[in-house]
Every structure is written in C-alpha cells, then in structure tokens.
Amino acid sequence: MKKMLILVSLLLTAGLVFAGGQQAAESSDGFSGNYAFGGSTTLEGFLRPAIDEFTEMHPGVTISYDAPGSSAGVKGALDGTYNLGAASRKIKDSEKADGAVPVVVALDGVAVVVNKESVTIGNLGMEQIQKIFSGEISNWSAVGGPNAQIVVVNRDEASGTRAAFGDIVLGKAKFTDKAIITTGNGDMVSKVGSTPYAIGYCGFAYIDREPGTKAVTVEGVEPTMENVLSETFPIQRPLNMVHTGDLDEVEQAFLDYLLSEDGQAIIEEEGFISIK
C-alpha cells in the first residue's frame, strides 16, 4: 500500500511538472491561440516556412494557412474568416473602402513563360504579350516563332497573379476565353511545360521549377530580382498581408517578424524579393 501511495505521488508530481512546463511554453511570452491565415498561392511559398519559424519561437500559437487565391484572402480578412489575408496584387480602392489595410511584405515579378521545346523565341514586347493573351495574335509566326497555333494558359479569376498581370499587361483589353485555366503557379508552369506551343506566366519563384518551361525577356529585359528593384522589368507587383486595422499582439508580432531581418531572409530564400 505504501509503495502504491509513493507511485501515485510520483505520477501526480510528474503531471504537475509537465503541466507547468506546458503552461510556461504557452505563456512565457504571453502569446497563445489558434489563428487562420489565407489567400494567395504565391505568398504561400514563403508564408508556410515563416509560419513554421514563428510558431517554433512561440509554441503557444497555432497558425493554419489556406490558399484559395488573393481575392478570397482579402474577402476572408474582411469577413473574419482569416485573421490575416494574403494578396499577390495591389489592393483595390473598393476593398480599402470596405476596411482592408494592406501591408507590403515583399515584391515579385511576373515572368512570361513558354514551352521550352516547341517555342523558339526568347523575347516578347509588351504589346505582343497583350495581343497574345487577348487572343488578337493566335499564331507564333506573327511574333517571329514557328507556324503553329499559340496555346494560352491562364490562371483562375481568384488569382492575384492573374489580376496583376491583367492590370499591367492587358490594361482595358480582356483575356481570351479560349485559354486553358490553371489554379496555381505550380499548376501553371507544369501545364506550360507539358503543352507544346504553350505560353503562360508565373511569379519569379516558379521560373525554374519546371524543366519544360523557359522564361522569355520582356522588352529585352531579363526577369530578375535586380531588374524588379531597378524598375526596369515592366511586370511586377507588391505582395501584401491584409488586415482590417485591429490587430492583436500575435497578429502584429507575425507582421513584425515578416518585416524583420529574419523574415525577409526567408522571403529571399524562397525566391521572392525583399523590401529591405
């Protein structure tokens, strides 16, 4: 009986020590809680590793990330679905009027990519790109390529990359309705790489992820980080986190982390462009 009492006492002590350690982990910096972030598939590339690092530093915090697209990210921040949204495009005036507050955390260029094996050209002008994606030019021979039908690959309407590309390249023109539609940067480069005579576009971080694609120069300018920073590459966009102006300490700490030296290092490591 005495042995049993000693054993129970030891187990209770161990449980208290474990609980105390767990409580310390959750409360040592005052940060705890479950948070939902979501939006852009582009920002997902650096947000997931940043979230992993942040939650390792703050073990009482759990953060999920959902990637239905930039427009859903802004809407989710506005309606409370997400604590923080993510958008790979400029925030619209109408979204700001509804309460969306953007925080630029990185920059990105949008590269024009073609099927490497079948498309021989290496440069396109902005007007040529506009006419290809609007359907006005439908054969590669019109831009110095082979005599073959152009296969346009586009993103879905929720995509911030599509919105940025459309604003910068198409202007008031509309995308052709004959394009193949993809749901993410990875899906885009995979489809272009596997489809003869295809053309599409993607964030810089995805340029080299598919061996079947190549990025062309635009107006003779290479799609590089340096050319985005110097503003010589014409297709570029801000990458935003979005909130509604009322941040709690964890949300503010995460934004501060993204903008810190460590956070910006993750952004660069993942192929995006630091704003620092």
C-alpha positions as CSV (number, residue, x, y, z in Angstrom):
1,M,0.0,0.0,0.0
2,K,2.8,2.3,0.9
3,K,4.5,1.6,-2.4
4,M,1.3,2.4,-4.2
5,L,0.9,5.8,-2.4
6,I,4.5,6.6,-3.4
7,L,3.9,5.7,-7.0
8,V,0.7,7.8,-7.1
9,S,2.6,10.7,-5.6
10,L,5.3,10.5,-8.1
11,L,2.8,10.4,-11.0
12,L,1.0,13.4,-9.7
13,T,4.3,15.3,-9.3
14,A,5.3,14.4,-12.9
15,G,2.0,15.5,-14.1
16,L,2.3,18.9,-12.4
17,V,5.8,19.4,-13.7
18,F,4.6,18.5,-17.3
19,A,1.6,20.8,-17.0
20,G,3.8,23.6,-15.6
21,G,6.2,23.2,-18.4
22,Q,3.4,23.2,-20.9
23,Q,1.9,26.3,-19.3
24,A,5.3,28.0,-19.4
25,A,5.7,27.2,-23.1
26,E,2.3,28.8,-23.8
27,S,2.6,31.8,-21.5
28,S,6.3,32.7,-21.3
29,D,5.9,35.4,-24.0
30,G,2.2,35.9,-23.5
31,F,1.4,34.6,-26.9
32,S,-1.2,31.8,-27.4
33,G,-4.2,30.9,-29.5
34,N,-5.3,29.5,-32.8
35,Y,-5.0,31.7,-35.9
36,A,-6.2,31.3,-39.5
37,F,-4.3,33.0,-42.3
38,G,-5.2,32.6,-46.0
39,G,-5.3,33.8,-49.6
40,S,-2.6,33.9,-52.3
41,T,-0.9,30.8,-53.6
42,T,2.1,33.0,-54.4
43,L,2.6,34.2,-50.8
44,E,2.1,30.6,-49.6
45,G,5.6,30.0,-50.9
46,F,7.2,32.0,-48.1
47,L,4.4,32.2,-45.6
48,R,4.5,28.5,-44.7
49,P,8.2,28.4,-43.7
50,A,7.7,31.8,-42.0
51,I,4.8,30.4,-40.0
52,D,6.8,27.3,-39.1
53,E,9.6,29.5,-37.7
54,F,7.3,31.9,-35.9
55,T,5.3,29.1,-34.2
56,E,8.5,27.4,-33.2
57,M,9.5,30.6,-31.4
58,H,6.0,30.9,-29.9
59,P,4.9,27.4,-29.1
60,G,1.6,28.5,-27.6
61,V,0.5,29.8,-31.1
62,T,-1.0,27.7,-33.8
63,I,-1.4,29.1,-37.3
64,S,-3.1,27.5,-40.3
65,Y,-2.8,28.7,-43.9
66,D,-5.4,28.2,-46.6
67,A,-4.6,29.1,-50.3
68,P,-7.8,29.7,-52.3
69,G,-6.4,32.8,-54.0
70,S,-5.8,36.5,-53.4
71,S,-9.4,37.7,-53.8
72,A,-10.5,35.1,-51.2
73,G,-7.7,36.3,-49.0
74,V,-8.9,39.9,-49.0
75,K,-12.5,38.8,-48.5
76,G,-11.6,36.5,-45.7
77,A,-9.7,39.2,-43.9
78,L,-12.7,41.5,-44.2
79,D,-15.4,39.0,-43.1
80,G,-13.3,37.5,-40.3
81,T,-12.6,34.1,-41.9
82,Y,-8.9,34.9,-41.7
83,N,-7.0,36.8,-39.0
84,L,-4.6,37.9,-41.8
85,G,-5.2,37.7,-45.5
86,A,-2.6,37.5,-48.3
87,A,-2.8,39.0,-51.7
88,S,-0.3,39.0,-54.6
89,R,-1.7,42.1,-56.2
90,K,-2.5,45.7,-55.3
91,I,-5.5,46.1,-53.0
92,K,-8.4,47.7,-54.9
93,D,-9.8,51.0,-53.8
94,S,-13.2,49.3,-53.2
95,E,-11.5,46.8,-50.9
96,K,-9.8,49.6,-49.0
97,A,-13.2,51.4,-48.7
98,D,-14.6,48.2,-47.1
99,G,-11.8,48.3,-44.5
100,A,-8.9,46.3,-46.0
101,V,-5.5,47.5,-44.8
102,P,-2.6,46.2,-46.9
103,V,1.0,45.7,-45.6
104,V,3.6,45.2,-48.3
105,V,6.0,42.5,-47.1
106,A,7.8,41.6,-50.4
107,L,7.9,42.3,-54.1
108,D,7.6,39.9,-57.0
109,G,7.9,40.0,-60.8
110,V,5.6,38.1,-63.1
111,A,7.6,36.2,-65.7
112,V,6.2,35.2,-69.1
113,V,7.0,31.5,-69.7
114,V,6.7,29.4,-72.8
115,N,7.1,25.7,-73.6
116,K,10.9,25.3,-73.9
117,E,11.0,22.5,-76.6
118,S,8.5,23.9,-79.1
119,V,8.7,27.7,-78.8
120,T,11.9,29.1,-80.2
121,I,11.6,32.8,-79.5
122,G,13.4,34.4,-76.5
123,N,11.9,37.9,-76.3
124,L,8.4,39.4,-76.5
125,G,7.3,43.1,-76.3
126,M,4.5,44.2,-74.0
127,E,2.2,44.9,-77.0
128,Q,2.9,41.4,-78.3
129,I,2.1,39.8,-75.0
130,Q,-1.1,41.8,-74.7
131,K,-2.2,40.7,-78.1
132,I,-1.4,37.0,-77.4
133,F,-3.3,36.9,-74.1
134,S,-6.3,38.8,-75.5
135,G,-6.4,36.4,-78.5
136,E,-5.6,39.0,-81.1
137,I,-2.4,37.1,-82.1
138,S,-3.0,33.4,-82.3
139,N,-0.1,32.1,-84.3
140,W,3.6,32.1,-83.2
141,S,4.7,33.1,-86.7
142,A,3.2,36.6,-86.0
143,V,5.9,37.2,-83.4
144,G,8.8,35.5,-85.1
145,G,8.2,32.0,-83.9
146,P,7.1,28.8,-85.6
147,N,4.0,28.5,-87.8
148,A,1.9,27.0,-85.0
149,Q,-1.2,27.9,-83.0
150,I,-0.5,29.6,-79.7
151,V,-1.9,27.7,-76.7
152,V,-2.6,30.4,-74.0
153,V,-2.6,29.2,-70.4
154,N,-4.2,31.5,-67.8
155,R,-5.0,31.5,-64.1
156,D,-8.4,31.3,-62.5
157,E,-10.2,34.6,-61.7
158,A,-9.5,34.4,-58.0
159,S,-5.7,34.6,-58.7
160,G,-3.8,37.7,-57.6
161,T,-1.2,36.9,-60.2
162,R,-3.8,37.0,-62.9
163,A,-5.2,40.3,-61.6
164,A,-1.7,41.9,-61.5
165,F,-0.8,40.5,-65.0
166,G,-4.1,41.7,-66.4
167,D,-3.8,45.2,-65.0
168,I,-0.2,45.7,-66.1
169,V,-0.2,43.9,-69.5
170,L,-3.8,43.8,-70.8
171,G,-5.0,47.2,-69.4
172,K,-8.5,47.6,-70.8
173,A,-8.3,44.5,-73.0
174,K,-9.8,41.3,-71.9
175,F,-8.2,37.8,-71.6
176,T,-9.1,35.4,-74.4
177,D,-11.8,33.0,-73.4
178,K,-10.0,30.2,-75.2
179,A,-7.3,29.7,-72.7
180,I,-6.5,26.7,-70.5
181,I,-7.2,27.6,-66.9
182,T,-4.9,26.6,-64.0
183,T,-5.3,27.0,-60.3
184,G,-1.8,28.0,-59.1
185,N,1.7,28.9,-60.1
186,G,2.9,25.3,-59.9
187,D,0.0,24.1,-62.0
188,M,0.7,26.9,-64.5
189,V,4.3,26.0,-65.1
190,S,3.5,22.3,-65.2
191,K,0.9,22.9,-67.9
192,V,3.0,25.2,-70.0
193,G,6.0,22.8,-69.7
194,S,3.9,19.8,-70.8
195,T,1.9,21.5,-73.6
196,P,3.5,22.2,-77.0
197,Y,3.4,25.8,-78.2
198,A,2.0,27.0,-74.8
199,I,2.6,30.4,-73.1
200,G,1.7,31.4,-69.6
201,Y,3.0,33.5,-66.7
202,C,4.2,32.9,-63.2
203,G,5.8,34.5,-60.1
204,F,9.6,34.7,-60.3
205,A,9.9,32.0,-57.6
206,Y,8.4,29.4,-60.1
207,I,10.6,30.1,-63.1
208,D,13.0,27.2,-62.7
209,R,10.6,24.7,-61.0
210,E,9.5,23.1,-64.3
211,P,12.3,21.9,-66.7
212,G,9.9,22.0,-69.7
213,T,9.4,25.8,-69.5
214,K,11.7,28.8,-70.1
215,A,11.1,32.5,-69.2
216,V,11.4,35.0,-72.1
217,T,12.8,38.5,-71.8
218,V,10.2,41.3,-71.9
219,E,11.2,44.3,-74.0
220,G,14.7,42.8,-73.9
221,V,14.8,42.9,-70.1
222,E,15.6,39.7,-68.1
223,P,13.1,38.6,-65.4
224,T,15.4,39.1,-62.4
225,M,15.2,40.4,-58.9
226,E,17.7,43.2,-59.7
227,N,15.6,44.3,-62.7
228,V,12.5,44.5,-60.5
229,L,14.3,46.5,-57.9
230,S,15.6,48.9,-60.5
231,E,12.1,49.0,-62.0
232,T,13.4,48.1,-65.5
233,F,11.4,44.9,-65.6
234,P,7.9,46.0,-66.5
235,I,5.7,43.3,-65.0
236,Q,6.0,43.4,-61.2
237,R,3.7,43.6,-58.2
238,P,3.6,44.1,-54.4
239,L,2.9,41.1,-52.1
240,N,0.6,42.1,-49.3
241,M,-0.6,40.9,-46.0
242,V,-4.1,42.2,-45.3
243,H,-5.9,43.1,-42.1
244,T,-8.8,45.4,-41.0
245,G,-6.8,47.7,-38.7
246,D,-7.5,46.0,-35.4
247,L,-4.5,43.7,-34.8
248,D,-4.0,41.7,-31.6
249,E,-0.4,41.2,-30.3
250,V,0.1,37.9,-32.1
251,E,-1.0,39.2,-35.5
252,Q,1.2,42.3,-35.0
253,A,4.1,40.2,-33.9
254,F,3.8,38.0,-37.0
255,L,3.8,41.0,-39.3
256,D,6.8,42.4,-37.4
257,Y,8.5,39.1,-37.9
258,L,7.9,39.1,-41.7
259,L,9.4,42.6,-41.9
260,S,12.4,41.7,-39.7
261,E,15.8,40.7,-41.0
262,D,15.0,37.0,-40.3
263,G,11.6,37.2,-42.0
264,Q,13.0,39.0,-45.1
265,A,15.7,36.3,-45.3
266,I,13.1,33.6,-45.6
267,I,11.4,35.6,-48.3
268,E,14.6,35.8,-50.3
269,E,15.5,32.1,-49.6
270,E,12.1,31.2,-51.2
271,G,12.9,33.2,-54.4
272,F,11.0,36.4,-53.7
273,I,12.3,40.0,-53.4
274,S,12.9,41.6,-50.0
275,I,11.7,45.1,-49.4
276,K,14.6,45.8,-47.0
